[in-house]
């Protein structure tokens, strides 16, 4: 019975680690996309950092990426930058790969 309990604990720990890593990848991705959008809006480096953090915070509004896409598209349009949801989604996909790479390199 001890072997079964050990396996169960190991599986639970592995699952928790995977969930934490997924959360970190999404947060990093959102920050990177925020910096991309900030560059398009010609924000200063300080403003870009703050904007990146605001994009990370926007992701907590609802499940999925819709809240992030909505924020970035709205902010870009308000700043006079021509964009589309597809362009933002493409950037989310690209930056997801970059974020995963950065986090795996850091480990």
C-alpha positions in Angstrom: 0.0 0.0 0.0 2.9 2.3 0.7 4.1 2.0 -2.9 0.7 3.0 -4.2 0.6 6.0 -1.8 4.1 7.1 -2.9 3.0 6.9 -6.6 -0.1 8.9 -5.9 1.8 11.6 -4.1 4.4 11.7 -6.9 1.7 12.0 -9.5 0.0 14.8 -7.6 3.3 16.6 -7.2 4.0 16.2 -10.9 0.6 17.6 -11.8 1.1 20.6 -9.5 4.4 21.3 -11.1 2.9 21.1 -14.6 0.1 23.5 -13.6 2.6 26.0 -12.1 4.8 25.9 -15.2 1.7 26.5 -17.5 0.7 29.5 -15.4 4.2 30.9 -15.6 4.4 30.4 -19.3 1.1 32.2 -19.8 2.1 35.1 -17.5 5.5 35.5 -19.3 3.7 35.3 -22.7 1.3 38.0 -21.7 4.1 40.2 -20.5 6.0 39.7 -23.8 2.9 40.5 -25.9 2.4 43.6 -23.7 5.9 44.7 -24.6 5.3 44.1 -28.3 2.1 46.2 -28.1 3.9 48.9 -26.1 6.5 49.1 -28.8 3.8 49.6 -31.4 2.3 52.3 -29.3 5.8 53.9 -28.9 5.7 53.8 -25.1 8.8 54.6 -23.0 10.6 51.7 -21.4 9.0 52.5 -18.1 5.6 52.7 -19.6 6.2 49.5 -21.5 7.1 47.7 -18.3 3.9 49.0 -16.6 1.9 48.1 -19.7 3.3 44.5 -19.7 2.2 44.1 -16.1 -1.2 45.4 -16.9 -1.6 42.8 -19.6 -0.7 40.1 -17.2 -3.3 41.5 -14.8 -5.9 41.6 -17.5 -5.7 37.8 -17.9 -7.3 37.3 -14.5 -10.6 38.8 -15.6 -11.9 35.6 -17.3 -10.7 32.2 -18.4 -9.0 32.0 -21.8 -7.3 34.6 -23.8 -10.3 36.8 -24.8 -9.7 39.3 -22.0 -6.0 39.8 -23.1 -6.9 40.1 -26.8 -9.7 42.6 -26.0 -7.4 44.7 -23.9 -4.5 44.8 -26.4 -6.7 45.4 -29.4 -8.6 48.2 -27.6 -5.4 49.8 -26.4 -3.7 49.6 -29.8 -6.7 51.1 -31.6 -7.0 53.9 -28.9 -3.4 54.7 -29.6 -4.0 54.9 -33.3 -2.3 51.7 -34.2 -4.0 49.7 -36.9 -4.4 46.1 -35.8 -6.7 43.1 -35.7 -7.6 40.4 -33.3 -5.8 37.9 -35.6 -2.6 39.9 -35.4 -2.8 39.9 -31.6 -3.6 36.1 -31.5 -0.6 35.4 -33.8 1.6 37.4 -31.4 0.2 35.4 -28.5 1.1 32.2 -30.3 4.6 33.3 -31.1 5.3 34.7 -27.7 4.0 31.5 -26.1 6.8 29.6 -27.8 9.3 32.3 -26.7 8.1 32.3 -23.1 8.3 28.5 -22.9 11.8 28.6 -24.3 12.9 31.3 -21.8 11.5 29.5 -18.8 13.0 26.1 -19.8 16.4 27.8 -20.4 16.1 29.4 -16.9 15.7 25.9 -15.2 
